[in-house]
């Protein structure tokens, strides 16, 4: 990812995506992880339940906020998981 694309991703995360996702029902956390050289960026999003996550994905706000992130990426992969406590 170029430096310009990295900055666009960070800007979109801070100004568009994080504010949108953080006001959703069941939202717990969101973190954008900047990799060391050669590794992948990670966007970690936590919700209280899978139902809450799916409700967020179905919102019009998600349809506005996600493209701001996706536009900066060559490709992305979504993985769902549970937290081990």
N, C-alpha and C positions, 0 to 999 in steps of 0.2 A: 504494500500500500504506500502510495507516495505521501510525502509530508503534507501536501495540500489536502489530500483525501483524509488523512489522519485528523487534521484540524477540523475539516468539515464534519467528520464523525463525532468528534468531541463537542463541537458546537451544537449539532443536532441533538445529541444526547442531553446536554445541559439545558438547552433552551426550548426544546420541543418534546422529546420522548419522556424524559424523567418527570417533568411536571404533569404530563398527561397520565402516565401509568400510576403515579403516586396517589392520585385521587380516586382510584377505582376501589369498589368494595372488595374486601378481602386482601388488598395489597399489603405486603409485608416489607419488601425491600427490592431495590434495583441497584446494580453495580456494573459499571463498564470497566473492564480490566484491560489495561494497556500491556501488551506483551513485551518481553525482551526480544531482541532482534531475532527474526525468523519464526517466531511463534504466532499463533492466532489470537486475535482480539476475542474477548468473551463478554457477552452481555448476560448477566445473571439476574433473573427476575423471580421473586418469591411471592406466592399467593398462599392464603390459608388453605385453599383446596383447588383441585383441578377444575371444579365447576366455576370457581371465581376466575381462574385464568381463562377458561373458555368464554366466559361472559365478557371479559375484557377484549378478547380477540374479536368478538362479534360486534363491538361498538363502532359507531361512526368515528369516534375519536381515535381509535386504533387505526382505522383506515386512513386517517390523516397523519398520525404520528409515525407509524411504521415506515412509510416510504421515505421519510427524512433520514432514517437510519439505513435502510436498504439501498438507497441511491449512492451511498458512499462505499458500498461493498462490491467486490467482484463476484462473490458468492457467499452464501450463508447456509448454515445447517441448524435446524431446531432440534433440541433434545430435551425431553421431559424427564424429571427425576424427582425422587423424594429425599428429604434431608434425614440423615441418620442422627438421632439424638441419644 
